[in-house]
Amino acid sequence: MVESSTEIMVDVNNLNVIFDKNHIIHDVSFKVKKGEIIGLFGISGAGKTTIIRVLTCQIEKKNWSGNVTVTNFSPDKKQNHPLILHNIGYVPQLELLNLYYELSPLANVEVFSSTYGLDTKEAKKIAQELFKILDIPSDTWNKRVKHMSGGEKKRLSMAIGLIHKPSVLFLDEPTTGVDASKRYSILSYLKKLNQKLDTTMFIITHDLEAALICDKTAILREGRMLEFDSPQNLINSLPSNGLVARFEINDLNEAKITRISEFSPVKKVLRVGNEVVEILMESFEENLPKLIQYMIERGVTVNSMSRDSASFRRFFQIRIQEEEEREKLKKNIGEA
Protein backbone atom coordinates (compact mmCIF):
# COMPACT_ATOMS: atom_id res chain seq x y z
CA MET A 1 0.00 0.00 0.00
CA VAL A 2 1.42 3.37 -1.02
CA GLU A 3 0.88 5.97 1.67
CA SER A 4 -0.85 9.15 0.59
CA SER A 5 -2.91 11.85 2.27
CA THR A 6 -6.16 10.33 1.02
CA GLU A 7 -5.28 7.02 2.71
CA ILE A 8 -4.85 8.53 6.15
CA MET A 9 -8.10 8.00 8.04
CA VAL A 10 -6.95 9.35 11.40
CA ASP A 11 -4.02 11.70 11.96
CA VAL A 12 -3.10 12.75 15.51
CA ASN A 13 -0.18 15.10 16.23
CA ASN A 14 0.87 16.18 19.73
CA LEU A 15 -2.53 15.63 21.31
CA ASN A 16 -2.81 16.95 24.86
CA VAL A 17 -5.98 16.82 26.94
CA ILE A 18 -6.36 18.91 30.10
CA PHE A 19 -9.40 19.14 32.39
CA ASP A 20 -9.00 21.96 34.92
CA LYS A 21 -5.43 21.33 36.08
CA ASN A 22 -5.41 17.61 35.32
CA HIS A 23 -3.17 16.75 32.38
CA ILE A 24 -4.84 13.57 31.06
CA ILE A 25 -3.15 12.98 27.67
CA HIS A 26 0.48 13.92 27.02
CA ASP A 27 1.79 14.60 23.48
CA VAL A 28 0.22 11.60 21.77
CA SER A 29 0.87 11.23 18.02
CA PHE A 30 -0.03 8.51 15.50
CA LYS A 31 -1.37 7.97 11.98
CA VAL A 32 -3.86 5.35 10.83
CA LYS A 33 -4.25 4.24 7.22
CA LYS A 34 -7.42 3.09 5.52
CA GLY A 35 -8.31 -0.51 6.31
CA GLU A 36 -6.00 -0.87 9.30
CA ILE A 37 -7.10 -2.41 12.60
CA ILE A 38 -5.66 -0.49 15.53
CA GLY A 39 -5.62 -1.82 19.09
CA LEU A 40 -5.47 0.64 21.99
CA PHE A 41 -4.15 -1.26 25.01
CA GLY A 42 -3.66 -0.17 28.60
CA ILE A 43 -5.06 -0.59 32.08
CA SER A 44 -7.89 1.61 33.36
CA GLY A 45 -6.79 5.24 33.42
CA ALA A 46 -4.26 4.79 30.61
CA GLY A 47 -6.09 7.32 28.41
CA LYS A 48 -7.62 5.04 25.77
CA THR A 49 -11.19 6.30 26.12
CA THR A 50 -10.13 9.97 26.37
CA ILE A 51 -8.30 9.76 23.03
CA ILE A 52 -11.35 8.15 21.40
CA ARG A 53 -13.61 10.85 22.88
CA VAL A 54 -11.50 13.49 21.11
CA LEU A 55 -11.69 11.57 17.82
CA THR A 56 -15.48 11.17 18.14
CA CYS A 57 -16.15 14.85 18.93
CA GLN A 58 -17.09 14.29 22.58
CA ILE A 59 -14.56 16.66 24.15
CA GLU A 60 -14.72 20.43 23.66
CA LYS A 61 -11.75 22.04 21.93
CA LYS A 62 -11.02 24.16 25.01
CA ASN A 63 -9.93 20.96 26.76
CA TRP A 64 -7.51 19.68 24.13
CA SER A 65 -4.71 20.91 21.91
CA GLY A 66 -2.81 19.49 18.96
CA ASN A 67 -3.59 18.74 15.32
CA VAL A 68 -6.21 16.03 14.83
CA THR A 69 -8.09 14.93 11.71
CA VAL A 70 -10.63 12.12 11.37
CA THR A 71 -11.54 11.22 7.77
CA ASN A 72 -9.86 14.50 6.74
CA PHE A 73 -11.97 16.67 9.08
CA SER A 74 -10.77 18.18 12.34
CA PRO A 75 -12.95 17.88 15.46
CA ASP A 76 -11.64 21.27 16.60
CA LYS A 77 -14.40 22.94 14.54
CA LYS A 78 -18.00 22.28 15.57
CA GLN A 79 -19.21 22.58 11.98
CA ASN A 80 -17.11 19.49 11.21
CA HIS A 81 -18.75 17.34 13.88
CA PRO A 82 -21.74 16.19 11.78
CA LEU A 83 -19.35 15.30 8.92
CA ILE A 84 -17.10 13.27 11.21
CA LEU A 85 -20.02 11.54 12.93
CA HIS A 86 -21.47 10.62 9.54
CA ASN A 87 -18.14 8.95 8.63
CA ILE A 88 -17.63 6.96 11.83
CA GLY A 89 -19.40 4.16 13.68
CA TYR A 90 -19.33 3.22 17.34
CA VAL A 91 -19.96 -0.12 19.06
CA PRO A 92 -20.28 0.35 22.85
CA GLN A 93 -19.01 -2.12 25.44
CA LEU A 94 -22.57 -2.88 26.59
CA GLU A 95 -24.99 -3.93 23.84
CA LEU A 96 -27.95 -2.49 25.75
CA LEU A 97 -26.57 0.98 24.94
CA ASN A 98 -27.23 0.60 21.20
CA LEU A 99 -29.78 -2.22 21.02
CA TYR A 100 -33.46 -2.32 21.92
CA TYR A 101 -33.90 -5.73 23.54
CA GLU A 102 -37.69 -5.76 23.14
CA LEU A 103 -37.41 -5.28 19.38
CA SER A 104 -36.16 -7.65 16.69
CA PRO A 105 -32.78 -7.17 14.95
CA LEU A 106 -34.52 -5.82 11.82
CA ALA A 107 -36.71 -3.50 13.92
CA ASN A 108 -33.52 -2.22 15.56
CA VAL A 109 -32.16 -1.49 12.08
CA GLU A 110 -35.33 0.45 11.29
CA VAL A 111 -34.96 2.61 14.42
CA PHE A 112 -31.27 3.23 13.70
CA SER A 113 -31.89 4.13 10.05
CA SER A 114 -34.63 6.63 10.94
CA THR A 115 -32.39 8.25 13.58
CA TYR A 116 -29.61 8.74 11.03
CA GLY A 117 -31.88 9.69 8.14
CA LEU A 118 -31.06 6.55 6.19
CA ASP A 119 -33.37 4.91 3.68
CA THR A 120 -34.98 2.09 5.71
CA LYS A 121 -35.23 -0.34 2.79
CA GLU A 122 -31.56 0.16 1.87
CA ALA A 123 -30.50 -0.07 5.53
CA LYS A 124 -32.30 -3.41 5.95
CA LYS A 125 -30.65 -4.73 2.81
CA ILE A 126 -27.22 -3.75 4.15
CA ALA A 127 -28.14 -5.21 7.54
CA GLN A 128 -29.04 -8.57 6.08
CA GLU A 129 -25.71 -8.71 4.25
CA LEU A 130 -23.92 -7.94 7.52
CA PHE A 131 -26.02 -10.48 9.42
CA LYS A 132 -24.90 -13.14 6.94
CA ILE A 133 -21.22 -12.18 7.25
CA LEU A 134 -21.57 -12.28 11.04
CA ASP A 135 -23.46 -15.59 11.06
CA ILE A 136 -26.49 -14.13 12.83
CA PRO A 137 -29.11 -16.88 12.25
CA SER A 138 -31.92 -15.82 9.90
CA ASP A 139 -34.52 -17.29 12.27
CA THR A 140 -33.55 -14.61 14.84
CA TRP A 141 -33.92 -11.61 12.53
CA ASN A 142 -37.59 -11.10 13.40
CA LYS A 143 -37.51 -12.27 17.01
CA ARG A 144 -36.82 -10.14 20.07
CA VAL A 145 -33.17 -9.37 20.72
CA LYS A 146 -33.51 -10.39 24.38
CA HIS A 147 -33.82 -14.02 23.28
CA MET A 148 -30.47 -13.97 21.42
CA SER A 149 -27.28 -15.41 22.93
CA GLY A 150 -24.55 -13.10 24.27
CA GLY A 151 -22.39 -13.69 21.19
CA GLU A 152 -25.30 -13.01 18.83
CA LYS A 153 -26.08 -9.73 20.62
CA LYS A 154 -22.44 -8.71 20.37
CA ARG A 155 -22.40 -9.43 16.63
CA LEU A 156 -25.72 -7.63 16.14
CA SER A 157 -24.26 -4.59 17.91
CA MET A 158 -21.36 -4.65 15.43
CA ALA A 159 -23.76 -4.85 12.49
CA ILE A 160 -25.78 -1.88 13.80
CA GLY A 161 -22.56 0.14 14.08
CA LEU A 162 -21.82 -0.59 10.41
CA ILE A 163 -25.27 0.02 8.84
CA HIS A 164 -24.35 3.48 7.58
CA LYS A 165 -21.09 2.16 6.08
CA PRO A 166 -18.69 4.23 8.21
CA SER A 167 -15.10 4.71 7.12
CA VAL A 168 -13.89 4.22 10.70
CA LEU A 169 -15.45 1.96 13.34
CA PHE A 170 -14.67 2.35 17.05
CA LEU A 171 -15.24 -0.74 19.22
CA ASP A 172 -15.20 -0.43 23.00
CA GLU A 173 -14.13 -3.72 24.66
CA PRO A 174 -15.69 -5.94 21.95
CA THR A 175 -14.82 -9.19 23.78
CA THR A 176 -16.13 -8.12 27.19
CA GLY A 177 -19.15 -10.06 28.42
CA VAL A 178 -18.51 -12.93 26.00
CA ASP A 179 -17.56 -16.43 27.19
CA ALA A 180 -13.81 -17.03 27.03
CA SER A 181 -14.38 -19.68 24.37
CA LYS A 182 -16.18 -17.13 22.17
CA ARG A 183 -13.61 -14.31 22.41
CA TYR A 184 -11.60 -15.62 19.47
CA SER A 185 -14.81 -15.96 17.44
CA ILE A 186 -15.62 -12.27 18.00
CA LEU A 187 -12.09 -11.29 16.96
CA SER A 188 -12.36 -13.50 13.87
CA TYR A 189 -15.63 -11.80 12.89
CA LEU A 190 -14.01 -8.38 13.26
CA LYS A 191 -11.15 -9.43 10.98
CA LYS A 192 -13.66 -10.83 8.50
CA LEU A 193 -15.62 -7.55 8.48
CA ASN A 194 -12.40 -5.58 8.09
CA GLN A 195 -11.31 -7.66 5.09
CA LYS A 196 -14.70 -7.65 3.36
CA LEU A 197 -15.58 -3.98 3.95
CA ASP A 198 -12.08 -2.41 4.17
CA THR A 199 -13.29 -0.56 7.27
CA THR A 200 -10.67 1.05 9.48
CA MET A 201 -11.17 -0.17 13.05
CA PHE A 202 -10.14 0.99 16.51
CA ILE A 203 -10.36 -1.64 19.24
CA ILE A 204 -10.27 -0.12 22.74
CA THR A 205 -9.56 -2.99 25.10
CA HIS A 206 -7.88 -4.62 28.10
CA ASP A 207 -7.92 -7.93 26.21
CA LEU A 208 -4.35 -8.39 25.00
CA GLU A 209 -5.39 -11.31 22.78
CA ALA A 210 -7.04 -8.73 20.50
CA ALA A 211 -3.54 -7.92 19.24
CA LEU A 212 -3.80 -11.11 17.17
CA ILE A 213 -5.93 -9.29 14.58
CA CYS A 214 -4.35 -5.82 14.84
CA ASP A 215 -2.15 -4.22 12.19
CA LYS A 216 -0.86 -1.72 14.75
CA THR A 217 -0.98 -1.68 18.54
CA ALA A 218 -0.77 1.35 20.80
CA ILE A 219 0.40 0.80 24.37
CA LEU A 220 -0.76 3.55 26.70
CA ARG A 221 0.10 4.27 30.30
CA GLU A 222 -1.03 7.25 32.36
CA GLY A 223 -1.90 9.29 29.28
CA ARG A 224 1.34 8.62 27.43
CA MET A 225 1.82 6.47 24.36
CA LEU A 226 4.72 4.12 25.04
CA GLU A 227 4.60 2.26 21.73
CA PHE A 228 2.79 2.36 18.38
CA ASP A 229 3.77 -0.36 15.91
CA SER A 230 2.74 -3.76 14.62
CA PRO A 231 2.64 -6.48 17.29
CA GLN A 232 5.37 -8.45 15.50
CA ASN A 233 7.70 -5.44 15.23
CA LEU A 234 7.29 -4.82 18.95
CA ILE A 235 8.04 -8.46 19.75
CA ASN A 236 11.06 -8.38 17.41
CA SER A 237 12.45 -5.41 19.36
CA LEU A 238 13.05 -7.73 22.32
CA PRO A 239 16.46 -9.44 22.71
CA SER A 240 17.03 -12.12 20.02
CA ASN A 241 13.81 -11.04 18.26
CA GLY A 242 11.72 -12.24 21.17
CA LEU A 243 13.01 -15.81 21.46
CA VAL A 244 12.21 -17.12 24.95
CA ALA A 245 13.71 -19.94 27.03
CA ARG A 246 11.13 -21.36 29.45
CA PHE A 247 12.48 -23.27 32.44
CA GLU A 248 10.73 -25.22 35.18
CA ILE A 249 13.00 -24.93 38.20
CA ASN A 250 12.96 -26.83 41.51
CA ASP A 251 12.10 -24.65 44.52
CA LEU A 252 12.13 -21.46 42.50
CA ASN A 253 12.70 -18.35 44.62
CA GLU A 254 13.94 -14.77 44.27
CA ALA A 255 17.53 -15.78 45.08
CA LYS A 256 17.58 -18.21 42.14
CA ILE A 257 16.01 -15.62 39.84
CA THR A 258 18.70 -13.12 40.88
CA ARG A 259 21.38 -15.78 40.23
CA ILE A 260 20.05 -16.38 36.71
CA SER A 261 19.87 -12.61 36.09
CA GLU A 262 23.58 -12.32 36.84
CA PHE A 263 24.45 -14.31 33.69
CA SER A 264 25.53 -11.34 31.54
CA PRO A 265 23.71 -12.19 28.26
CA VAL A 266 20.40 -12.46 30.17
CA LYS A 267 18.28 -9.32 29.79
CA LYS A 268 14.96 -10.34 31.37
CA VAL A 269 13.86 -13.06 33.77
CA LEU A 270 10.09 -13.23 34.17
CA ARG A 271 8.41 -15.43 36.71
CA VAL A 272 5.34 -16.84 34.94
CA GLY A 273 4.38 -19.63 37.36
CA ASN A 274 5.21 -21.08 40.78
CA GLU A 275 8.25 -22.86 39.38
CA VAL A 276 8.46 -21.44 35.86
CA VAL A 277 10.52 -18.58 34.43
CA GLU A 278 10.83 -17.15 30.95
CA ILE A 279 14.22 -15.77 29.98
CA LEU A 280 15.15 -13.34 27.22
CA MET A 281 18.81 -12.98 26.31
CA GLU A 282 21.16 -11.75 23.64
CA SER A 283 22.49 -14.20 21.00
CA PHE A 284 19.92 -16.80 22.03
CA GLU A 285 21.28 -19.83 20.12
CA GLU A 286 24.85 -19.24 21.19
CA ASN A 287 24.09 -18.48 24.84
CA LEU A 288 21.33 -21.00 25.64
CA PRO A 289 23.75 -23.96 26.23
CA LYS A 290 26.01 -21.65 28.24
CA LEU A 291 23.06 -20.52 30.38
CA ILE A 292 22.08 -24.13 31.14
CA GLN A 293 25.66 -24.93 32.16
CA TYR A 294 25.80 -21.74 34.25
CA MET A 295 22.62 -22.73 36.14
CA ILE A 296 23.85 -26.29 36.77
CA GLU A 297 27.14 -24.98 38.18
CA ARG A 298 25.26 -22.67 40.55
CA GLY A 299 22.86 -25.26 41.91
CA VAL A 300 19.76 -24.22 39.97
CA THR A 301 18.03 -27.51 39.20
CA VAL A 302 16.11 -27.49 35.91
CA ASN A 303 13.21 -29.98 35.61
CA SER A 304 12.29 -29.09 32.04
CA MET A 305 13.12 -26.57 29.33
CA SER A 306 11.33 -25.39 26.20
CA ARG A 307 11.78 -22.57 23.75
CA ASP A 308 9.18 -20.29 22.26
CA SER A 309 8.62 -16.83 20.82
CA ALA A 310 7.31 -14.07 23.07
CA SER A 311 3.66 -13.14 22.71
CA PHE A 312 2.30 -9.61 22.55
CA ARG A 313 1.01 -10.21 26.09
CA ARG A 314 4.58 -10.81 27.24
CA PHE A 315 5.87 -7.73 25.40
CA PHE A 316 3.14 -5.62 27.03
CA GLN A 317 4.08 -6.95 30.47
CA ILE A 318 7.77 -6.21 29.90
CA ARG A 319 7.16 -2.73 28.48
CA ILE A 320 4.87 -1.67 31.33
CA GLN A 321 7.29 -3.11 33.87
CA GLU A 322 10.18 -1.15 32.32
CA GLU A 323 8.18 2.07 32.52
CA GLU A 324 7.28 1.45 36.16
CA GLU A 325 10.94 0.78 37.00
CA ARG A 326 12.02 3.92 35.13
CA GLU A 327 9.52 6.06 37.03
CA LYS A 328 10.49 4.48 40.34
CA LEU A 329 14.15 5.26 39.66
CA LYS A 330 13.30 8.83 38.66
CA LYS A 331 11.30 9.27 41.87
CA ASN A 332 14.11 7.87 44.03
CA ILE A 333 16.64 10.21 42.38
CA GLY A 334 14.26 13.13 42.98
CA GLU A 335 13.89 12.25 46.66
CA ALA A 336 17.64 11.75 47.19
KOLDORO-793126 format. One record per residue (C-alpha): residue in three letters; residue number from 0; y, x, z. Coordinates in pm, whole numbers, plus 50000, padded with zeros to 5 digits. Each point is the difference from the previous one (the first is absolute). Layout:
BEGIN
  residu  num      y      x      z
     ala  NUM      Y      X      Z
...
***
This chain:
BEGIN
  residu  num      y      x      z
     met    0  50000  50000  50000
     val    1  50337  50142  49898
     glu    2  50260  49946  50269
     ser    3  50318  49827  49892
     ser    4  50270  49794  50168
     thr    5  49848  49675  49875
     glu    6  49669  50088  50169
     ile    7  50151  50043  50344
     met    8  49947  49675  50189
     val    9  50135  50115  50336
     asp   10  50235  50293  50056
     val   11  50105  50092  50355
     asn   12  50235  50292  50072
     asn   13  50108  50105  50350
     leu   14  49945  49660  50158
     asn   15  50132  49972  50355
     val   16  49987  49683  50208
     ile   17  50209  49962  50316
     phe   18  50023  49696  50229
     asp   19  50282  50040  50253
     lys   20  49937  50357  50116
     asn   21  49628  50002  49924
     his   22  49914  50224  49706
     ile   23  49682  49833  49868
     ile   24  49941  50169  49661
     his   25  50094  50363  49935
     asp   26  50068  50131  49646
     val   27  49700  49843  49829
     ser   28  49963  50065  49625
     phe   29  49728  49910  49748
     lys   30  49946  49866  49648
     val   31  49738  49751  49885
     lys   32  49889  49961  49639
     lys   33  49885  49683  49830
     gly   34  49640  49911  50079
     glu   35  49964  50231  50299
     ile   36  49846  49890  50330
     ile   37  50192  50144  50293
     gly   38  49867  50004  50356
     leu   39  50246  50015  50290
     phe   40  49810  50132  50302
     gly   41  50109  50049  50359
     ile   42  49958  49860  50348
     ser   43  50220  49717  50128
     gly   44  50363  50110  50006
     ala   45  49955  50253  49719
     gly   46  50253  49817  49780
     lys   47  49772  49847  49736
     thr   48  50126  49643  50035
     thr   49  50367  50106  50025
     ile   50  49979  50183  49666
     ile   51  49839  49695  49837
     arg   52  50270  49774  50148
     val   53  50264  50211  49823
     leu   54  49808  49981  49671
     thr   55  49960  49621  50032
     cys   56  50368  49933  50079
     gln   57  49944  49906  50365
     ile   58  50237  50253  50157
     glu   59  50377  49984  49951
     lys   60  50161  50297  49827
     lys   61  50212  50073  50308
     asn   62  49680  50109  50175
     trp   63  49872  50242  49737
     ser   64  50123  50280  49778
     gly   65  49858  50190  49705
     asn   66  49925  49922  49636
     val   67  49729  49738  49951
     thr   68  49890  49812  49688
     val   69  49719  49746  49966
     thr   70  49910  49909  49640
     asn   71  50328  50168  49897
     phe   72  50217  49789  50234
     ser   73  50151  50120  50326
     pro   74  49970  49782  50312
     asp   75  50339  50131  50114
     lys   76  50167  49724  49794
     lys   77  49934  49640  50103
     gln   78  50030  49879  49641
     asn   79  49691  50210  49923
     his   80  49785  49836  50267
     pro   81  49885  49701  49790
     leu   82  49911  50239  49714
     ile   83  49797  50225  50229
     leu   84  49827  49708  50172
     his   85  49908  49855  49661
     asn   86  49833  50333  49909
     ile   87  49801  50051  50320
     gly   88  49720  49823  50185
     tyr   89  49906  50007  50366
     val   90  49666  49937  50172
     pro   91  50047  49968  50379
     gln   92  49753  50127  50259
     leu   93  49924  49644  50115
     glu   94  49895  49758  49725
     leu   95  50144  49704  50191
     leu   96  50347  50138  49919
     asn   97  49962  49934  49626
     leu   98  49718  49745  49982
     tyr   99  49990  49632  50090
     tyr  100  49659  49956  50162
     glu  101  49997  49621  49960
     leu  102  50048  50028  49624
     ser  103  49763  50125  49731
     pro  104  50048  50338  49826
     leu  105  50135  49826  49687
     ala  106  50232  49781  50210
     asn  107  50128  50319  50164
     val  108  50073  50136  49652
     glu  109  50194  49683  49921
     val  110  50216  50037  50313
     phe  111  50062  50369  49928
     ser  112  50090  49938  49635
     ser  113  50250  49726  50089
     thr  114  50162  50224  50264
     tyr  115  50049  50278  49745
     gly  116  50095  49773  49711
     leu  117  49686  50082  49805
     asp  118  49836  49769  49749
     thr  119  49718  49839  50203
     lys  120  49757  49975  49708
     glu  121  50050  50367  49908
     ala  122  49977  50106  50366
     lys  123  49666  49820  50042
     lys  124  49868  50165  49686
     ile  125  50098  50343  50134
     ala  126  49854  49908  50339
     gln  127  49664  49910  49854
     glu  128  49986  50333  49817
     leu  129  50077  50179  50327
     phe  130  49746  49790  50190
     lys  131  49734  50112  49752
     ile  132  50096  50368  50031
     leu  133  49990  49965  50379
     asp  134  49669  49811  50002
     ile  135  50146  49697  50177
     pro  136  49725  49738  49942
     ser  137  50106  49719  49765
     asp  138  49853  49740  50237
     thr  139  50268  50097  50257
     trp  140  50300  49963  49769
     asn  141  50051  49633  50087
     lys  142  49883  50008  50361
     arg  143  50213  50069  50306
     val  144  50077  50365  50065
     lys  145  49898  49966  50366
     his  146  49637  49969  49890
     met  147  50005  50335  49814
     ser  148  49856  50319  50151
     gly  149  50231  50273  50134
     gly  150  49941  50216  49692
     glu  151  50068  49709  49764
     lys  152  50328  49922  50179
     lys  153  50102  50364  49975
     arg  154  49928  50004  49626
     leu  155  50180  49668  49951
     ser  156  50304  50146  50177
     met  157  49994  50290  49752
     ala  158  49980  49760  49706
     ile  159  50297  49798  50131
     gly  160  50202  50322  50028
     leu  161  49927  50074  49633
     ile  162  50061  49655  49843
     his  163  50346  50092  49874
     lys  164  49868  50326  49850
     pro  165  50207  50240  50213
     ser  166  50048  50359  49891
     val  167  49951  50121  50358
     leu  168  49774  49844  50264
     phe  169  50039  50078  50371
     leu  170  49691  49943  50217
     asp  171  50031  50004  50378
     glu  172  49671  50107  50166
     pro  173  49778  49844  49729
     thr  174  49675  50087  50183
     thr  175  50107  49869  50341
     gly  176  49806  49698  50123
     val  177  49713  50064  49758
     asp  178  49650  50095  50119
     ala  179  49940  50375  49984
     ser  180  49735  49943  49734
     lys  181  50255  49820  49780
     arg  182  50282  50257  50024
     tyr  183  49869  50201  49706
     ser  184  49966  49679  49797
     ile  185  50369  49919  50056
     leu  186  50098  50353  49896
     ser  187  49779  49973  49691
     tyr  188  50170  49673  49902
     leu  189  50342  50162  50037
     lys  190  49895  50286  49772
     lys  191  49860  49749  49752
     leu  192  50328  49804  49998
     asn  193  50197  50322  49961
     gln  194  49792  50109  49700
     lys  195  50001  49661  49827
     leu  196  50367  49912  50059
     asp  197  50157  50350  50022
     thr  198  50185  49879  50310
     thr  199  50161  50262  50221
     met  200  49878  49950  50357
     phe  201  50116  50103  50346
     ile  202  49737  49978  50273
     ile  203  50152  50009  50350
     thr  204  49713  50071  50236
     his  205  49837  50168  50300
     asp  206  49669  49996  49811
     leu  207  49954  50357  49879
     glu  208  49708  49896  49778
     ala  209  50258  49835  49772
     ala  210  50081  50350  49874
     leu  211  49681  49974  49793
     ile  212  50182  49787  49741
     cys  213  50347  50158  50026
     asp  214  50160  50220  49735
     lys  215  50250  50129  50256
     thr  216  50004  49988  50379
     ala  217  50303  50021  50226
     ile  218  49945  50117  50357
     leu  219  50275  49884  50233
     arg  220  50072  50086  50360
     glu  221  50298  49887  50206
     gly  222  50204  49913  49692
     arg  223  49933  50324  49815
     met  224  49785  50048  49693
     leu  225  49765  50290  50068
     glu  226  49814  49988  49669
     phe  227  50010  49819  49665
     asp  228  49728  50098  49753
     ser  229  49660  49897  49871
     pro  230  49728  49990  50267
     gln  231  49803  50273  49821
     asn  232  50301  50233  49973
     leu  233  50062  49959  50372
     ile  234  49636  50075  50080
     asn  235  50008  50302  49766
     ser  236  50297  50139  50195
     leu  237  49768  50060  50296
     pro  238  49829  50341  50039
     ser  239  49732  50057  49731
     asn  240  50108  49678  49824
     gly  241  49880  49791  50291
     leu  242  49643  50129  50029
     val  243  49869  49920  50349
     ala  244  49718  50150  50208
     arg  245  49858  49742  50242
     phe  246  49809  50135  50299
     glu  247  49805  49825  50274
     ile  248  50029  50227  50302
     asn  249  49810  49996  50331
     asp  250  50218  49914  50301
     leu  251  50319  50003  49798
     asn  252  50311  50057  50212
     glu  253  50358  50124  49965
     ala  254  49899  50359  50081
     lys  255  49757  50005  49706
     ile  256  50259  49843  49770
     thr  257  50250  50269  50104
     arg  258  49734  50268  49935
     ile  259  49940  49867  49648
     ser  260  50377  49982  49938
     glu  261  50029  50371  50075
     phe  262  49801  50087  49685
     ser  263  50297  50108  49785
     pro  264  49915  49818  49672
     val  265  49973  49669  50191
     lys  266  50314  49788  49962
     lys  267  49898  49668  50158
     val  268  49728  49890  50240
     leu  269  49983  49623  50040
     arg  270  49780  49832  50254
     val  271  49859  49693  49823
     gly  272  49721  49904  50242
     asn  273  49855  50083  50342
     glu  274  49822  50304  49860
     val  275  50142  50021  49648
     val  276  50286  50206  49857
     glu  277  50143  50031  49652
     ile  278  50138  50339  49903
     leu  279  50243  50093  49724
     met  280  50036  50366  49909
     glu  281  50123  50235  49733
     ser  282  49755  50133  49736
     phe  283  49740  49743  50103
     glu  284  49697  50136  49809
     glu  285  50059  50357  50107
     asn  286  50076  49924  50365
     leu  287  49748  49724  50080
     pro  288  49704  50242  50059
     lys  289  50231  50226  50201
     leu  290  50113  49705  50214
     ile  291  49639  49902  50076
     gln  292  49920  50358  50102
     tyr  293  50319  50014  50209
     met  294  49901  49682  50189
     ile  295  49644  50123  50063
     glu  296  50131  50329  50141
     arg  297  50231  49812  50237
     gly  298  49741  49760  50136
     val  299  50104  49690  49806
     thr  300  49671  49827  49923
     val  301  50002  49808  49671
     asn  302  49751  49710  49970
     ser  303  50089  49908  49643
     met  304  50252  50083  49729
     ser  305  50118  49821  49687
     arg  306  50282  50045  49755
     asp  307  50228  49740  49851
     ser  308  50346  49944  49856
     ala  309  50276  49869  50225
     ser  310  50093  49635  49964
     phe  311  50353  49864  49984
     arg  312  49940  49871  50354
     arg  313  49940  50357  50115
     phe  314  50308  50129  49816
     phe  315  50211  49727  50163
     gln  316  49867  50094  50344
     ile  317  50074  50369  49943
     arg  318  50348  49939  49858
     ile  319  50106  49771  50285
     gln  320  49856  50242  50254
     glu  321  50196  50289  49845
     glu  322  50322  49800  50020
     glu  323  49938  49910  50364
     glu  324  49933  50366  50084
     arg  325  50314  50108  49813
     glu  326  50214  49750  50190
     lys  327  49842  50097  50331
     leu  328  50078  50366  49932
     lys  329  50357  49915  49900
     lys  330  50044  49800  50321
     asn  331  49860  50281  50216
     ile  332  50234  50253  49835
     gly  333  50292  49762  50060
     glu  334  49912  49963  50368
     ala  335  49950  50375  50053
***
